Amino acid sequence: MTIAFSNKKKILLQIKQGNEDALVKIYLKYKKEFIGWAVIYFNLRHEECEDIYQDTILVFRLNIVSNKL
């Protein structure tokens, strides 16, 4: 699943403006894929991968809000 470049810019702008729905969309879109990959690749439990994913989304949002992305 990929997002077109113009849509990526739009989503980043929405997140930067505080639109939590845009962040939730990203969160839900990639959650299953990320956790499945991390469970296999790092041999971790599902719960551990879910925690890592949630931390990743928080850092992602922080980077957007602080103009690092």
DRENDO-1510 file (C-alpha; in Angstrom, 1 decimal, always signed):
<recs>
REC; n; res; u; v; w
REC; 1; MET; +0.0; +0.0; +0.0 .
REC; 2; THR; +1.5; +3.3; -1.1 .
REC; 3; ILE; +0.2; +6.8; -0.9 .
REC; 4; ALA; +0.6; +9.2; -3.8 .
REC; 5; PHE; +3.1; +12.0; -3.3 .
REC; 6; SER; +0.5; +14.7; -3.4 .
REC; 7; ASN; -1.6; +12.8; -0.8 .
REC; 8; LYS; +1.5; +12.4; +1.4 .
REC; 9; LYS; +2.0; +16.1; +1.4 .
REC; 10; LYS; -1.6; +16.7; +2.2 .
REC; 11; ILE; -1.6; +14.2; +5.1 .
REC; 12; LEU; +1.6; +15.7; +6.5 .
REC; 13; LEU; +0.0; +19.2; +6.4 .
REC; 14; GLN; -3.2; +17.9; +8.0 .
REC; 15; ILE; -1.2; +16.3; +10.9 .
REC; 16; LYS; +0.9; +19.4; +11.3 .
REC; 17; GLN; -2.3; +21.5; +11.6 .
REC; 18; GLY; -3.5; +19.2; +14.4 .
REC; 19; ASN; -5.9; +16.9; +12.4 .
REC; 20; GLU; -5.8; +13.8; +14.5 .
REC; 21; ASP; -8.0; +11.9; +12.0 .
REC; 22; ALA; -5.1; +12.1; +9.5 .
REC; 23; LEU; -2.7; +10.6; +12.0 .
REC; 24; VAL; -5.3; +7.9; +12.9 .
REC; 25; LYS; -5.6; +7.1; +9.2 .
REC; 26; ILE; -1.8; +6.6; +8.9 .
REC; 27; TYR; -1.8; +4.6; +12.2 .
REC; 28; LEU; -4.5; +2.2; +11.0 .
REC; 29; LYS; -3.2; +1.9; +7.5 .
REC; 30; TYR; +0.3; +0.6; +8.4 .
REC; 31; LYS; -0.3; -1.0; +11.8 .
REC; 32; LYS; -1.0; -4.6; +10.7 .
REC; 33; GLU; +1.8; -4.6; +8.1 .
REC; 34; PHE; +4.4; -3.1; +10.5 .
REC; 35; ILE; +3.5; -5.5; +13.4 .
REC; 36; GLY; +3.5; -8.5; +11.1 .
REC; 37; TRP; +6.9; -7.6; +9.7 .
REC; 38; ALA; +8.4; -6.8; +13.2 .
REC; 39; VAL; +7.1; -10.0; +14.7 .
REC; 40; ILE; +8.9; -12.0; +12.0 .
REC; 41; TYR; +12.0; -9.9; +11.5 .
REC; 42; PHE; +12.8; -9.2; +15.1 .
REC; 43; ASN; +11.2; -12.3; +16.6 .
REC; 44; LEU; +9.3; -10.3; +19.2 .
REC; 45; ARG; +5.8; -10.8; +20.7 .
REC; 46; HIS; +2.9; -9.0; +19.1 .
REC; 47; GLU; +2.4; -6.8; +22.2 .
REC; 48; GLU; +6.0; -5.6; +22.0 .
REC; 49; CYS; +5.7; -4.8; +18.3 .
REC; 50; GLU; +2.5; -2.9; +19.0 .
REC; 51; ASP; +4.2; -0.8; +21.7 .
REC; 52; ILE; +7.1; -0.1; +19.3 .
REC; 53; TYR; +4.6; +0.9; +16.6 .
REC; 54; GLN; +2.8; +3.3; +18.9 .
REC; 55; ASP; +6.1; +4.9; +20.0 .
REC; 56; THR; +7.0; +5.2; +16.3 .
REC; 57; ILE; +3.8; +7.0; +15.4 .
REC; 58; LEU; +4.3; +9.4; +18.3 .
REC; 59; VAL; +7.8; +10.2; +17.1 .
REC; 60; PHE; +6.5; +10.5; +13.5 .
REC; 61; ARG; +3.9; +13.1; +14.7 .
REC; 62; LEU; +6.5; +15.0; +16.7 .
REC; 63; ASN; +8.8; +15.2; +13.7 .
REC; 64; ILE; +6.0; +16.5; +11.6 .
REC; 65; VAL; +4.9; +19.1; +14.1 .
REC; 66; SER; +8.5; +20.3; +14.7 .
REC; 67; ASN; +9.2; +20.6; +10.9 .
REC; 68; LYS; +11.7; +17.8; +10.7 .
REC; 69; LEU; +9.6; +16.1; +8.0 .
</recs>
